Amino acid sequence: MSASSRPTIVAANWKMYKTIADVGTYMSSFYDALPDAGTGVRLVFFPAAVLIPAVVEAVAKRAQVGGQNCHWESEGAYTGEVAPRMLAAAGAELVLVGHSERRQLCGETDAQCAKKVVAVLSAGLDPMLCVGETLEEREAGRQQAVVLGQLSRAIDGLSRDEYSRLALAYEPVWAIGTGRTAAPADAQQMHATIRDAVASIASPSIASAMPILYGGSVKPDNAAELLGQPDIDGALVGGASLDAHDFAVIAAAAAEVAA
Ligand code: PGA
């Protein structure tokens, strides 16, 4: 637990990388490099849906596993889609909703994100909602309006219990996979703004308990500084999570900050 009593969450977003054959080797290297299994830190892996059962087995309860996306219906004629309850049956406990790659490359809208958040909760899974502005939006000074708009349109009107199961990830689009990281102070400012918005949308006590992760080129050498910010409660790591050793170093840095 961090000083604030919010959990510190370190999550790996494997995107469309790795196959089932990679899982065993990755996990042995990861846990060899992280002897205390990241004590004090909640670890989550978001692999491609077909890898979920293999990752669940390999982490053996030392980490949680989540889906990277889902449909908002619980079943139906939606070729190529995966329902939240299918992810749950495969062993997932969380689902990422609204990752910027889904918004940008697959045209996912805030309205769809809102339906997905509800569907994930209804299936007994916990949503992790991603929000973030593009470079163009930041340069136009619209970053707060964009992020708070994405947030309020996706999470308005949930119950207290539902809010307590939600986590957020602030991922500035210009920092994802680019090697450009938000300056820790800028990230902290946006996280504090997001927390204030959650206080208005839900309640101050829900806001102060809600984990808000930072994502966007988190690496072994910048993780500690980002995670040391008071409103940054964890990291959603893409590129650097593909390397078991790098991800273990990030998890260890988080454990040290959380201690
Ligand atoms: P990145 O990706 O760490 O490669 O920037 C983060 C994400 O997309 O979740």
Residues whose N, C-alpha, C, O or C-beta is under 5 A from the ligand:
A	BS01	PGA	N13 A175 I176 G177 T178 G215 G216 S217 V218 L236 V237 G238 G239 A240
